[in-house]
Amino acid sequence: MRVLGVDPGLTRCGVGVVEGVAGRPLTMLGVGVVRTPADAEIGPRLVGIERGIEEWLDRFQPELVAVERVFSQHNVRTVMGTAQASAVAMLCASRRGIPVALHTPSEVKAAVTGSGRADKAQVGAMVTRLLRLAAPPKPADAADALALAICHIWRAPAQNRLQQAVALHASKGRTS
């Protein structure tokens, strides 16, 4: 499975592509950040993010895009920008028919470090180790994007089994 992880942000939108399957060593295919100027108007910034995401989709042809689920923060301005960047990533994938999965920050941290309360340094260290990299990806947004992709690859088999069980249960309820 090839997954593009997206850590949404207006100034720095982390992107990373990981390939592999659960239970086997994973491979990083690419990592980076789509940047927009903090002093630019919102419209051009969103277009810049769209262009950057489209380039990653063209280059790596992922089977799925994993995006960090936006959670409520105290700073409404920050959460709005993050939500807007997240929507751009989801739109780009959906326009191409690529499935999108959303994962919470604590879900991602727990998947890669074993603790949903891990800090950025711990996530970066585990991403480095899991992908057998020489050094942690910089900035942290890039490491977080890889962590999202890893999280999805590891959790997808269990999520698929759960979805199948729910669908089977629902279909039995209609036939009874």
Number of C-alpha atoms within 10 A of each C-alpha: 15 22 28 31 33 32 30 29 24 23 19 22 25 25 28 30 28 27 19 17 18 16 8 8 11 19 17 21 15 16 20 20 25 22 16 21 13 11 8 10 10 15 8 12 19 20 14 17 27 19 15 19 24 15 12 19 20 10 10 16 14 20 16 22 26 30 26 25 18 21 10 10 10 7 8 10 10 13 16 16 18 22 19 18 26 23 17 18 26 22 15 19 22 14 9 10 11 17 14 19 18 18 17 15 21 13 20 26 24 16 19 22 18 13 15 15 13 16 11 13 12 15 25 25 17 18 25 19 13 16 18 14 13 8 11 19 20 14 13 18 25 25 28 29 31 35 33 34 33 33 22 29 22 18 16 16 13 11 12 11 11 12 12 12 12 12 12 11 11 11 11 10 9 7 6 5
